[in-house]
C-alpha cells in the first residue's frame, strides 16, 4: 500500500467513525442543526485534546507527524474498539506485520489442523489465510456452503465467493450481515498488512466488478474475530442456525479457523446429520 493510498484509507476511516457518533453519546451538547450526521471535526479535536487544525489535517489524509500518544487520544474520542484502534495505528503510523506474500505461496495446513477439521464433524469449518483465500475445509462445510474442491484454487477467495456465487446469496437469510462479517475481518487484515499491495488491487477489482461491494465496504466495521448468529435457508435442509466463532491459528502462517456451530436448542445439528448421511456432496 503506497503512502497516498494508506492516507486515503485513514481519511475514509476517520470520517466514517466520526459520522457514527452523536454529541449525546460523548457528553457534548447538541447545539445548532447539523447538516451531516455525527460529530463535527472540532468536537473530535476537543475530545482528543488536539488542535482543530491538526485533526482536520489528519482526517484529510495529509502526511503529518503523529505520535502513539495523540493517536490513542483520537481513538478514545472516537470510541474505537480494540480492533479499530489497531487499524487506526497501522494506517497512521504505517506499521506492518510483514511483507507481501508471493503469489505462488499457498499456506499449508498442518497434519494436526487437518485432524481438528475432521473431528469437527457437525460444525462446518473453513480455514483461510490473511487474504481470505480458503486453504482448508471439512465435509460439513462442503454440504452447507458448496464443494470448494470444484472451484480452482486461485478462485477460492471467501470475499470473492460471497459476492459472486449465488449459492451464498441464496443461503444467508440476511446476506448483507453475512457479507459484512467477512468484510470486517478483511478490513482488520487490510490495516495489519499495510505493505502488501495485493489488498489495494483486490479492493479495486471488487469495487469495479460488484456494485454492492463498495457500499458494504465503506460501512464495514473492523473486527479480527466477530461472533454472530447466522440464519441460513439451505436448499435441502431449510432453516439452519449457526453461531460463528473465528479463531486465529498460531504458527508461521497467519491462518484463521472459522467454525459454524449449530445453535443450541435448535434442530440444526440433526438436519446437518441427515444432510451429510443422505449422500456425498457432488
C-alpha positions as CSV (number, residue, x, y, z in Angstrom):
1,X,0.0,0.0,0.0
2,X,1.7,3.3,-1.1
3,X,1.6,6.4,1.1
4,X,-1.2,8.1,-0.8
5,X,-3.5,5.1,-0.7
6,X,-2.7,4.5,3.0
7,X,-3.5,8.1,3.9
8,X,-6.7,8.0,1.8
9,X,-7.8,4.9,3.7
10,X,-7.0,6.6,7.0
11,X,-9.1,9.6,5.9
12,X,-12.1,7.5,5.0
13,X,-11.9,5.5,8.2
14,X,-11.8,8.6,10.4
15,X,-14.7,10.2,8.6
16,X,-16.8,7.1,8.9
17,X,-16.1,6.7,12.6
18,X,-16.9,10.4,13.3
19,X,-20.2,10.0,11.5
20,X,-21.3,7.2,13.7
21,X,-21.2,9.2,16.9
22,X,-23.7,11.7,18.3
23,X,-22.9,14.6,20.7
24,X,-25.1,13.0,23.3
25,X,-23.1,9.7,23.1
26,X,-19.9,11.5,24.1
27,X,-21.4,14.0,26.6
28,X,-21.5,17.1,24.3
29,X,-24.5,19.4,23.8
30,X,-26.5,19.0,20.6
31,X,-26.0,22.6,19.5
32,X,-27.4,24.0,16.3
33,X,-28.9,21.9,13.5
34,X,-26.3,19.7,11.8
35,X,-26.1,19.3,8.1
36,X,-24.5,15.9,8.3
37,X,-24.8,13.1,10.9
38,X,-22.2,12.6,13.6
39,X,-19.7,14.8,15.4
40,X,-18.0,17.8,13.9
41,X,-14.3,17.8,13.5
42,X,-13.8,20.5,16.1
43,X,-15.7,18.3,18.6
44,X,-13.5,15.3,18.0
45,X,-10.4,17.6,18.3
46,X,-11.8,18.9,21.6
47,X,-12.4,15.4,23.0
48,X,-8.9,14.3,21.8
49,X,-7.3,17.4,23.3
50,X,-5.6,18.3,20.0
51,X,-5.9,21.4,17.8
52,X,-8.8,21.6,15.3
53,X,-6.3,22.3,12.5
54,X,-4.2,19.2,13.3
55,X,-7.2,16.9,13.5
56,X,-8.5,18.4,10.2
57,X,-5.2,17.6,8.5
58,X,-5.2,14.1,9.9
59,X,-8.7,13.4,8.7
60,X,-7.9,14.9,5.3
61,X,-5.1,12.4,4.9
62,X,-2.3,14.8,4.9
63,X,1.2,13.5,5.6
64,X,1.7,14.9,9.0
65,X,3.7,13.8,12.1
66,X,1.7,11.8,14.5
67,X,2.5,10.0,17.8
68,X,1.1,7.0,19.5
69,X,0.0,9.1,22.5
70,X,-2.0,11.5,20.3
71,X,-3.5,8.7,18.3
72,X,-4.6,7.0,21.5
73,X,-6.5,10.2,22.4
74,X,-8.1,10.2,19.0
75,X,-9.1,6.6,19.3
76,X,-10.6,7.3,22.7
77,X,-12.5,10.3,21.4
78,X,-14.0,8.2,18.6
79,X,-14.9,5.3,20.9
80,X,-12.9,2.8,18.9
81,X,-12.8,-0.9,19.7
82,X,-9.6,-2.7,20.3
83,X,-9.5,-3.9,16.6
84,X,-10.4,-0.4,15.3
85,X,-7.5,1.1,17.4
86,X,-5.1,-1.4,15.8
87,X,-6.4,-0.4,12.4
88,X,-6.0,3.3,13.1
89,X,-2.4,2.9,14.4
90,X,-1.5,0.6,11.4
91,X,-2.6,3.2,8.9
92,X,-1.4,6.4,10.7
93,X,2.0,5.0,11.8
94,X,2.4,2.7,8.7
95,X,3.2,-0.3,10.9
96,X,3.0,-3.7,9.3
97,X,3.1,-7.4,10.4
98,X,5.1,-8.4,7.4
99,X,5.9,-8.0,3.7
100,X,3.8,-9.2,0.8
101,X,3.2,-12.8,0.1
102,X,4.5,-14.2,-3.1
103,X,1.6,-15.0,-5.5
104,X,2.6,-18.7,-5.7
105,X,2.9,-19.0,-1.9
106,X,0.0,-21.1,-0.6
107,X,-0.1,-21.6,3.2
108,X,-0.1,-25.3,4.2
109,X,-2.3,-26.8,6.8
110,X,-0.5,-28.9,9.4
111,X,-1.5,-32.5,10.0
112,X,-2.8,-31.7,13.4
113,X,-5.1,-29.0,12.0
114,X,-6.4,-31.4,9.4
115,X,-7.3,-33.8,12.3
116,X,-9.2,-30.9,14.0
117,X,-11.1,-30.2,10.8
118,X,-12.2,-33.9,10.6
119,X,-13.1,-34.0,14.3
120,X,-15.5,-31.0,13.9
121,X,-17.9,-33.4,12.2
122,X,-21.1,-31.4,12.5
123,X,-19.6,-28.0,12.7
124,X,-18.9,-26.5,9.2
125,X,-15.4,-25.2,9.4
126,X,-13.2,-23.2,6.9
127,X,-9.5,-22.4,7.2
128,X,-8.4,-19.2,5.4
129,X,-5.3,-17.2,5.1
130,X,-4.8,-13.4,5.7
131,X,-6.1,-12.7,2.2
132,X,-9.2,-14.7,2.9
133,X,-8.1,-17.4,0.5
134,X,-9.7,-20.8,1.5
135,X,-6.9,-23.3,2.2
136,X,-9.0,-26.0,4.0
137,X,-12.5,-27.1,4.9
138,X,-14.3,-30.1,6.3
139,X,-17.2,-32.2,4.9
140,X,-19.8,-30.3,6.8
141,X,-18.7,-27.0,5.2
142,X,-18.9,-28.6,1.7
143,X,-22.5,-29.6,2.4
144,X,-23.7,-26.4,3.9
145,X,-21.9,-24.0,1.6
146,X,-20.5,-25.6,-1.5
147,X,-17.9,-28.1,-2.6
148,X,-14.8,-25.9,-2.7
149,X,-12.9,-28.8,-4.4
150,X,-14.8,-27.9,-7.6
151,X,-13.5,-24.4,-7.5
152,X,-10.0,-23.7,-8.9
153,X,-7.6,-22.9,-6.0
154,X,-6.8,-19.4,-7.4
155,X,-10.6,-18.6,-7.2
156,X,-11.1,-19.8,-3.6
157,X,-11.3,-16.4,-2.0
158,X,-14.1,-16.2,0.5
159,X,-14.8,-12.5,-0.1
160,X,-15.0,-13.0,-3.9
161,X,-17.2,-16.1,-3.5
162,X,-19.6,-14.3,-1.2
163,X,-20.2,-11.7,-3.8
164,X,-20.1,-13.9,-7.0
165,X,-21.7,-17.2,-6.1
166,X,-25.4,-17.4,-6.0
167,X,-25.2,-20.3,-3.5
168,X,-24.0,-17.9,-0.8
169,X,-26.5,-15.2,-1.7
170,X,-29.4,-17.7,-1.5
171,X,-28.1,-19.4,1.6
172,X,-27.9,-16.4,4.0
173,X,-31.2,-15.0,5.1
174,X,-29.5,-11.7,5.9
175,X,-26.9,-11.8,3.2
176,X,-25.6,-8.3,4.0
177,X,-24.9,-9.2,7.6
178,X,-23.2,-12.4,6.4
179,X,-21.0,-10.5,3.9
180,X,-20.3,-7.7,6.4
181,X,-18.8,-10.2,8.8
182,X,-16.2,-11.3,6.3
183,X,-15.5,-7.6,5.3
184,X,-14.9,-6.7,9.0
185,X,-12.2,-9.5,9.1
186,X,-10.8,-8.4,5.8
187,X,-10.5,-4.8,6.9
188,X,-8.6,-5.9,10.0
189,X,-6.1,-7.7,7.8
190,X,-6.0,-4.7,5.4
191,X,-4.8,-2.5,8.2
192,X,-2.4,-5.1,9.6
193,X,-0.6,-5.7,6.3
194,X,-0.3,-2.2,5.0
195,X,2.8,-3.0,2.9
196,X,1.0,-5.7,0.8
197,X,-0.1,-4.1,-2.5
198,X,-2.3,-7.1,-3.2
199,X,-5.1,-5.7,-1.0
200,X,-5.4,-2.5,-3.0
201,X,-5.5,-4.4,-6.2
202,X,-8.1,-6.8,-4.9
203,X,-10.3,-4.0,-3.5
204,X,-10.2,-2.1,-6.8
205,X,-11.2,-5.3,-8.6
206,X,-14.2,-5.9,-6.3
207,X,-15.4,-2.3,-6.4
208,X,-15.3,-2.3,-10.2
209,X,-17.0,-5.6,-10.6
210,X,-19.6,-5.8,-7.8
211,X,-21.9,-2.8,-7.2
212,X,-22.8,-3.9,-3.6
213,X,-19.2,-4.3,-2.5
214,X,-18.2,-0.7,-2.3
215,X,-21.3,0.3,-0.2
216,X,-20.8,-2.6,2.3
217,X,-17.0,-2.0,2.4
218,X,-17.4,1.7,3.3
219,X,-19.9,0.7,6.0
220,X,-17.9,-2.2,7.3
221,X,-16.5,-2.5,10.8
222,X,-13.1,-3.7,11.9
223,X,-13.1,-7.0,13.8
224,X,-10.5,-9.7,13.9
225,X,-13.0,-12.2,15.3
226,X,-16.7,-11.4,15.0
227,X,-19.1,-13.7,16.8
228,X,-22.5,-13.7,15.2
229,X,-25.7,-15.8,14.9
230,X,-26.5,-16.6,11.3
231,X,-29.7,-17.9,9.8
232,X,-29.3,-20.0,6.7
233,X,-32.0,-21.2,4.3
234,X,-30.4,-24.4,2.9
235,X,-31.9,-25.7,-0.4
236,X,-32.3,-29.2,1.2
237,X,-32.2,-28.8,5.0
238,X,-34.2,-25.5,5.0
239,X,-33.8,-23.3,8.1
240,X,-30.5,-23.7,9.9
241,X,-29.0,-21.5,12.7
242,X,-25.3,-21.3,13.3
243,X,-23.1,-19.4,15.7
244,X,-19.8,-18.2,14.0
245,X,-16.7,-18.4,16.0
246,X,-13.4,-17.2,14.4
247,X,-10.1,-18.3,15.8
248,X,-6.5,-17.4,14.9
249,X,-4.2,-20.3,14.3
250,X,-0.8,-19.6,15.7
251,X,2.2,-20.6,13.7
252,X,4.3,-19.4,10.7
253,X,1.3,-18.8,8.5
254,X,-1.4,-16.3,9.5
255,X,-4.4,-18.7,9.3
256,X,-7.9,-18.3,10.6
257,X,-10.3,-21.0,11.6
258,X,-14.0,-20.1,11.1
259,X,-16.3,-22.5,12.9
260,X,-20.0,-22.5,12.4
261,X,-21.5,-24.3,15.4
262,X,-25.2,-25.4,15.2
263,X,-27.1,-23.2,17.5
264,X,-28.2,-24.9,20.7
265,X,-31.9,-25.8,21.3
266,X,-32.5,-25.9,17.5
267,X,-32.8,-28.7,15.0
268,X,-29.8,-27.5,13.0
269,X,-27.4,-30.3,14.1
270,X,-29.9,-33.1,13.3
271,X,-30.7,-31.5,9.9
272,X,-27.0,-31.4,9.2
273,X,-26.6,-35.0,10.1
274,X,-29.4,-36.1,7.8
275,X,-27.9,-33.9,5.0
276,X,-24.5,-35.5,5.3
277,X,-25.8,-39.0,5.7
278,X,-28.1,-38.8,2.7
279,X,-25.5,-38.7,0.0
280,X,-22.0,-37.3,-0.6
281,X,-21.8,-33.6,-1.7
282,X,-21.3,-33.7,-5.5
